[in-house]
Every structure is written in structure tokens, then in C-alpha cells.
Amino acid sequence: MTSWPCLHTTRTGSLLDVLVAPNAKRTACMGLHGDALRIRLAAPPVDGAANEALLKWVAAELDVARSAVTLQRGDTSKRKQLALDVPADTVAAWLGRVASPE
């Protein structure tokens, strides 16, 4: 398994560090940016719309319920940490499809 600087294992799942760019034309993963996964969001950073779009998109990408993805930190920041009720190896496999390691 490739080591991903944006992915951390926890007792109950994993943590994912992301860097978001709201107001994009479409939501997409742009690869790694330092130690975070860069994601463009087709949602404005107003009234939590970008955060909700991020959580829904990650849940859909990982094929899990929306409730399995929560915002751990970074509510008003571009840098966020997501708590995932998903094993780290599953997240790493997804990262291997959508991002390329540095």
C-alpha cells in the first residue's frame, strides 16, 4: 500500500487532510498539494454549502453513507480534516485512483 501523507489511521476508521478550492466549475480531485488532498468544489463558501458539498462528494466517491464522513476540523478554513468511518486501506485504494503520490 502506498503511503499517503494526507491519510491517517484511527481506531474507528481514518482521517483525511484536504485543501479545498470552492467556486470551481465542477467538483474534482486535483491530486496532492503538500500533505493534503486538493479538491475543487462546485459550491460557494457560503453558509456551509462548500463543507456539505465536500462531505457528500467524498461519501459518494467512497461509496459510503453521508453519515460516515464528518468534518473533524477546519469549518471556515480551506484546510480541513475529515473523519471517515472507512478503513484506511479502502481510502488508500481510492486515493490511488484519484490522486498520484508525490
Secondary structure, 3 states (H helix, E strand, C coil): CCCCCCEEECCCCEEEEEEEECCCCCCEEEEEECCEEEEECCCCCCCCHHHHHHHHHHHHHHCCCHHHEEEEECCCCCEEEEEECCCHHHHHHHHHHHCCCC
